[in-house]
């Protein structure tokens, strides 16, 4: 493990590149520094839309996991162009950590249509957004552009309800959920939370979306989870598992 100035400089530059901060004037649309900081725009070019605040929180979480020796792999469910997962892999490589994997879970076909099993999702139109459909070859190529496509990256292609129950995951230190909908969030929580280590981070990207927040609160109530929910920005939150 390393924590020298060169390592930190690389990781900072990696964040700036993934978020396209250096060339923001070429994004157009509503890509202002403030919107990119808070992850409020849908980038035309950048490889992530989570913004700087949520990217920094992910970095802080990985630093804590490393410092405290919390065991387990990293996963994101709902990866879009792959930027957050690319940063996870870059972090592991920068610190010479060869004993953890990054799981990249997505349909790579956009979001699912509302499932009648979850009536709360009935008004969701995310499945109609072509902008949210990013293919597996494109995401793999994005990893390749950074020199970070290797055996420590595992892709889980398909709907979460199908892939997560059979995923080759034993233990997780970080689970980052970005599924927007009740169904996607609940599928992720049901399958991943039992594998999250004590002290591990459960990060919810889209807590400001009603469908997502409802799933979080239902799951926490069902399992008597009282760990405090900590805001990251206007949409993202996290908590650390204590029991």
PyMOL commands that set and color helices and strands:
alter all, ss='L'
color gray80, all
select helices_A, chain A and resi 5-18+24-26+33-38+51-68+83-94+119-123+126-128+130-132+136-145+160-166+182-195+210-222
alter helices_A, ss='H'
color red, helices_A
select strands_A, chain A and resi 73-77+102-106+153-157+172-177+196-204+230-231+237-240
alter strands_A, ss='S'
color yellow, strands_A
deselect
rebuild
show_as cartoon
